[in-house]
Amino acid sequence: MSTSLRRSRFAGRAAELDSMESVFRDVSGGRQRCFLLGAEAGGGKSRLVEEFADRLAGRALILKGGCIEQRESALPYAPVTAVLHELVHLRGGPAARSLVGAEGARELAWLLPEFGETAERSDAGIARARLFEALRRLFEDLAREMPLVVVIEDIHWADQATCDLLRFLTTRLKKIRLMLIVTYRPEETSGTNALRTTIADLSLHEGAEVLKLPRLTRAEVSSQLEGLLGRPPTPAMINEVHARGCGIPLFTEALIDASGSLRTDFPGSLNDYLLRAVRDMPASTAEVLKVMALGGPHMTHALLRSVANKPDLELAALLRPAILAGVLVPDGDGYGFRHALIHEAVRGDLIAGEKVAIHRAYADVLERGPVPSYRIWHSVALARHWYGAGQAENCLRWAWHAAAEAAAAFAYADQMEMLKLVLAAWPEVDQATELIGADHCKVLELAADAACWAAEAEQGLAFVERALAEVDADRDGEQLAALLLQRAVMRQHALIPGEIADLERALDHALDPTRLRADGLGQLSRALILRGEFDRARRLGDELKDLSERLDDEEYRIEALIVEASSDLASDSSRIDAHWSVAARAGQVSIGRVEVLAGAALLQALLDTGKYAQVIEVGPAIFARTVEFGQARYIGAMMASPLCRAYLAMGRVSEAIETCERMAALDPLPLGLVHVFECQAEIAIVLGDADRIAAAARSLRSLPPGPQVASRMAANLLRFDIESRALAGDMDQSAILIRSAPTHLEKQGGVSWPLLASAMRVAIDTNQNDVALQFADLAARTQCRNAVEQAEKLGIAAEMSRATVSDVDAWEAVAQSWADLSQRFRQAYALMQAGRAAVNAGKRAKGASHFRRGADLAHLIGARLLVSQIEALAAKARVELRDGEDGGMWKAPLGLTDRELEVLRLVAAGQSNREIANNLFISSKTASVHVSNILSKLSVPSRGAAAAMAHRLRIVGPG
């Protein structure tokens, strides 16, 4: 299938390439292997083979041939002819003829004229046998020179003779260096008995391996899109392409136009391809597919039977051609379209009259009552179908009912969709207000609220503006205040100015001691805390506390306590217990809004004070509650950000990456994207990836420069620029950047310690000692609020010592501070500097110990650049970091003794203390002491975590 699309970056398929490499190694050892590669149309079979062939360049002779799709009958031996043509192209006609001799050349000439004159043909069976033998000898001779890889693509279009040849080759060519790669579409095997038999026969041969390509994951689609665009795609684009393209590489390419924008339609060639199978079906089957297309991507058999008005067996007979063609996939209770794009194409091919009639048929059936197992809410489906049928009053009635159901289930996106239908139907319905019991302005207010919780700020702001145009401020100040509160929260999350003004104006109109005023006080307090204005936030929190008592409302009591705890923690880290108390209290009352707010405040407080293990312990449960309350897209990225950063701090980089990908997959609003892009940059800093840091910084700059996080973004962007330029080796530009740092360092609420640390390190590295002195002075006179800031302060003082004679004791203190906080990357860097300082001071043994410990940590977390830096310093000092000549295991990983290593291996094997004692002939008490020491040295909370680390360190094998 061709769609005239550009080549994209190869994404994913690492495991599949490893499998192919493994098979090739076997072939190189003298054994023929057959590799069967299956994938649906557009699934990346050819691209995977191409990537594999590129990796084999110079190690094998690769000949490719493909079967050609023929509407009537297949072209005989088409792929073999293509293989021979490629051989002649590579070697030249005379050389190719010499490989098979005169007799063999005459047989092969029937397939390719370049082999010369053809042999006389008598009996067809004898002629085929001669041809097969000529090809066998050819492949044997080629495989003697070097490993031979023969690729036969798209065997689902092969003729019977080609299938017979493949069986012959796999049977007769056993002990030669031949790798036969055969690609096919699994969906085609359901309709073609010959193909099914061929695949089965080939897969049963000794040495055969069958691999079916899965669809690409969201992360792999993201990588493919980045290759197409030349820049990181937005989370929204990744989500839509992954949802519509279903992880099929060809469809991903097709959904991006030449300008790099997301297509709303299809290129003609792809649309024709998607609809070709449908148009080839019997007309009655195509009609049923049209009915299905307006019912959703999945349809229960019961509902389809009722809407199509067909008996069960007749309906099954009509659907079978679509199932055999791979258009539909049956499941337990119905049918679904194989691809979302096929569903879109069939739906888009309907004309207006067909749509109205089908929607009316659905509505008539659903009005009789709910359909069991239907995967759409009954009321939602009725609202949609009455709208499609042009029945405004029925649509309005069901949409209003569905909106209430959705709100009760925290399904805010569905609630917003239904309220949009209410608003769309409103002009066509007489007495609409009486029908639903709410006026037009109230519907707009509810739609804005739903849009807010669904994180659809642009639509929500539009609803609010329409409602503000209708509200009478003099007559209904409270409704005006409610709308202003809604606009404020959406402005906050969209990083749009005017949020504080809206909140202050709302409080001016909500003067009575009501829940509305309490909402405004809580919202304004949180907005001020986000900006670092803690004193004013505390005063508003006190007013909220008094008002909650007057209202006797536990929800607002808890919210006031959240404000108090967050404001107090800014100056006193000992107040962390208050956050635990508030979170527990919020959990007891089970009010979703304050439970989420308390959880978010607790996670941020734990992160700020360096309680990373506790963040990891409670963070997933708090995030899960956010999802349960339907607020994942609204606030999920901000909830997951502390978890991502805690994983990263503790050296669990793969889990940090996974969490960051989950954050991005939520497609958050700009305020949430700040957290996503910051986490991406932080991960890249640990991994030493200058390009990724720069890409994250560009993404961060693409966001609106909202006042909500302006100072924070400015400090972080400068830090990321400094780090990316330094890692790229552009020290001149880094030196220029750090001279602008003093203007960004002091922000509201305290000093930007991460920026100060990065700027200080690069200032010393670039001999900018005058600037370094400014940084050191700022750090010295800044009061630390918690252990994290204290460790940063010690690190800056130690960096300053590098300007003269690096202080071993200072660096050891820094390393210990970060070790106490379980910050492995920072600890490894400090150990590297301690090792360098010790060696320069003539303390070689101490320096070697620090280098090894730092290398252990850096190696463990995957900080390859830091590993390289430590190795370079160790080599210069002639310190051996590894045991043996093969560069295998690190010496004494993470400071464990030989006995502790033995114990750790047994812990990883799942043994108890008693079992360990029996195996090592020690007491259970001694085993317990060893286990405690191991947990302490590895900075892990449990035996399971220690076992996981043992596997990552390769102290034990995977099995």
Disulfide bonds with the S-S distance in Angstrom:
none
